[in-house]
Amino acid sequence: MERIPHLGQTLPRWPVGQSTVLARPDVGARPMNWNITLGDGSVRDVIYWPETKTYEDFYKVRGGNPILFPFNARSYDRGDIHFWRDANGTRRPMPMHGLARQGDFKLTRLDAGGFSAQFVPSEEAKACYPFDYEFTVTYRFEPFGLVCELSLKNLGREPLPWSAGHHFYFTVPWSEGSARGDYLIRLPAAKRLRQDFTTGQLMPGPELQTDENLANPALIDTIHTALRSNTVVFGEKGRPGDVNIRIGNAKVPPADATIVTWSGSDDAPYYCVEPWMGPPNSPEHKIGLHHVRPGETEVFAISISVK
């Protein structure tokens, strides 16, 4: 691991074999850029990060991997966005994508292979999610991949609800002269859903094939669930270098495990393939909502490799 100056900050950077990762563990526990040096000496960005001039509104930057905790995307309470209702019937605020991506973290491990960082709830976060817990993000970097574990430890006396996830911004296209339409995604889902952004409820999604072209507009904002395999693969047709995203170690992940596909526009230089514990708005519809019992810890683990 090394440290480099960047926009007035000193950031850790990990050269691990052919991979190099730049991150801000202290804000959002967020990797910013991951690139790989190829055999011909060229460099391929795997995780996209735009050229920025400041760290102001860092959490809003479309790049890296924002952590979504305790709940994914949009939460609703009886049709009102940015709220949720706990098990006791108390209505509480909940920002878009939760609390972690804009939150402070304290390092608990920093070494040549990666880092662990523990969420430090602000007063706002405590009002939104008033529980006694430890939420830790752990990364291990590899020559052609990474592993990330989201760990929630319940220090309180009541079950702890959560349904967390990732918002990876992958560089697409990554070959010079290629376009998004040159890329395919293999996503073995038995069910596809959409979220009604007015009410927060889940609706039937589009009919899609297991293999789809990334330029297909029907993929945008689609929730892929009932996964028949724990691995999603996408890459350039007929060329090596596919990105493999794996949820956990079981061949088939839990029934509510979810992948969301999204991009900001047709010509954006990134494409988001997002592994989540469950669909958005889980506290209301209960699909994909997990509970950690007092004194116990639950881990949501994913791994990414380039092959």
N, C-alpha and C positions, 0 to 999 in steps of 0.2 A: 504494500500500500504506500502511496505517496500523497503529498499535499500540494495543491496548486492554487495560485490566486485566481479569483474569478469574480468580476464585478464588485470588487471591494471586500469579498469574503475569501476565506481560505477553506477550500473544499477537499475532501478525501477523494482520491481516484485510485481505482484498483486495476492494475494490469495483471491479468490472470491468464497465462498462456496467450492465445490469440485474441482474447477478449480484453476490452478496457471499459470500465464503468465509472461514471461520474455521478455523485449523489449528494443530497443534502439530508443526512440522517436526522438533523435537529429540527427540520421543518417538514412535517408530513411523512417523515421516514421515507423520503422519495428519491429513488434513482431518477436521474435526469436523462442521461444518454448512455446507451450501450452500443459499442461498435466492435466489429471483428476484423482483424487484418487477414486478408485472404492470401492464398499461396503465391499469387503474382505480385504481392506487395500493396495492392489496393485495399481500401478500407470501406467496409459496408456498415452503415448504420442499421442496427436492428430496432432499437427503441429511439424514437424521434424526439428531438428537442429543438425548438426554433431558436434563431438568433435573437436574444433579448439584450436590452441595454440596462436593465435595472431588475432588482429583486422585489420591487413593489408589486403587490398582488400576485406573488409567486404562485399561490395555490390556484389561481385562475388560468395559468399558462396551459395551453393545450400541448402537452408533451410529457414524456416520462411515464411514471406509473403512480397516479394518485391512489391512495388507499381509501376505500369506502367503508366506514365504520361509524356507528354500529349497524346502520342500515344502508342499503344501496339506493342510489338515485332519488326518486321523488317519494316522499312519505305523505300520506293523507289521513285526515280524521273526518269521516262522514262528509267527504267531498271537499274539505278545506285542505289545500296544499301546504306543505311545510309544518305539519303537525302529526303527532301520533298519540295513541291512547294506551297507557300501560295496563297491566293486569288488574290493578285496583280501580280502573276507570278514570284515572287522572289524565287530562289532556295536556300534552307538553309540546313545545316547539321542536322541530328537527330540520336543520338546513338541508338543502340539496346535497346528496352524497354523504351526509352525516357530518362528523366532527373531526376526523383525523387528518384529512388532506390539508386543512388550514391550521392544524394544531401543532403545538410544540412537543418535542420528544427529547428525552434524555438518553444518552448512549449508555448501554450496559455492556456492550462488547464492540470492539473495533480492532480488527486484525487483518492479516494479509488475505484472508479468504472472504471477508464480508463484515457485517455488523448486525447488532441487535439494538433496538431502541424502544423505550417504553413511553407510552403516551402520557402527557402531563395535562390533565383536564383544566381548562380555564373555568372561570366562574360561569360563563355562558354555557360551556359544555356540561358543567355540573347541573345546571338548570334543565338542560335538554335530556340528560341521561344521569339521574341522581342515584347512582349505585356505587358500591364499594368494590373495586375491581382493579386488575392490572391487564392492560392491553399492550402486547408486545409484538413488534414487527421484526422478523429475522430474515436476513438475506445471506445466502452463500453463493458466491460467484465461481463459475467454472470456465474452462477454456472455450467451450462452445455452448454455454448455458448458464442458467441460474435457478436457484430454488428459493422460494419465499414461503414462510410460515406466519400466519396470523394467529396469535395465541391469546385467549381470553380466560383469565383466572378469576373466579368468583370468590371475593373476600367477604361477602355479605351473608345474609341469612335468608334470602329469597332467591328463587330462580332468576337467572340473568338472561334477558332476551337479546338475540343478535342475529344478523344475517348480513355478513360482511362480504367484501369482494375487491376486485382490482379493476383499474381503468387503463390498461396498457395502450399506449399510442405507438403502434408499430410503423416503421418507415415503409411505405408502399406508394409508388413502386421503388424498388431498390436497384434495378439494373438500368444503366444509361440507355435511353431510347425506348424504354418500355412504358406501358400505361397500365392503369388499374385493370383494364379488361384483359390483360395478359396473365392475370393471377386467378387461381382457383382456391376455394376453401372446401375442405371435407369436414362436415359437421353432422355427426350421426345422432340426430335428435328425433324422437318419436312425436314430440309435441312442440308447436310454435305458437307464441302468444305475442300480443301487443298490450301496452298499457294505455288506457284512456286518460289523457292528460287533463281532462276536465274533472273526472271523478276519482281517478287513481285505480279503478278496477281493471282487472285483467280481461282481455278479449281474445277471441281466436285470432291467430296470426296467419300469415300467408302460407300457401302450399309451396313447399320448396323441396328440392332434391337433396340427397346427402352431399353431392358434389355440386357446388354453385360457383359461377363467375363472380368475383368480387365487385364487378361493375353493376351487378344486378341491384337496382334500387330497392327491391323488396327486402333486401337484407338489413337495410337501415332501420334501427330501433326495434329489431326483432329479438324476442326472448326465446332462446332455444333451450328446451328442457326435456326431461325424460330421456336423458342421454344413454345411448346404447353402448358407448365406449367412453373411457376416461380421457381420450386424446382427440384433440382437434388439430388439424394440419392445414396450413395454407402456404402457397408459394407460387412461383412463376412456372407456367406450363412448360414441361419438357426440360427443365433445368434444375440442377441441385440447389441446395440452400433453403429447403423448406423450414418454416417455423412450426415446431411441435409444442402444443400447450397441453399439459397433463394435469388433471385434477386428482390429487391423492394417489394412492398406490393400488387400490382395488381396480380390477378390469372394468367394472361398471360402477360409476359413482352413485351417491345417494340419489333417489328419484327426483328430488327437487333441485339438485345442482343445475346450474344455469350458465349458459354462455350468451352474452349480448354482443351483437355486431352493430357498429355505428361509425360514421365519419361526419365531419362538419360540413363537407360539400363534396361534389363529384371530383373536383380537382385538388382537394386537400392533399398534402404530401404525407399523410398518415392514414392509417385505418385501425380502428379499435376493435380488438377481440378480447372480451372481458369475462374472465371466470368469476362467477358469484356463487355464494352459498344457496341462493334462491332468488326468485323474481323480486322486482321492486315492490314496496309497500307491504312487506311481509307482516308487520305488526297488525295490519287490519284484516287481510285475507288469510293469514296464518300459513300460507304456502312457503316453505323454505325458512320458516322462523324456527330457530334453534333456541334451546334453553340450557344454560350451564348451571348445574346444581351447586348449592353452597359447598365451598371447599374444593370444588373440582375445576379442571381446566379443559377447554376444548380447543383444538387446533384445526385451522383450515389451511391445507398445504397445496401449493401448485409448483410445477416445474416447467421451465421453458428450455428447449434446446434447438439448435440450428443444425440441420443435417443435409 
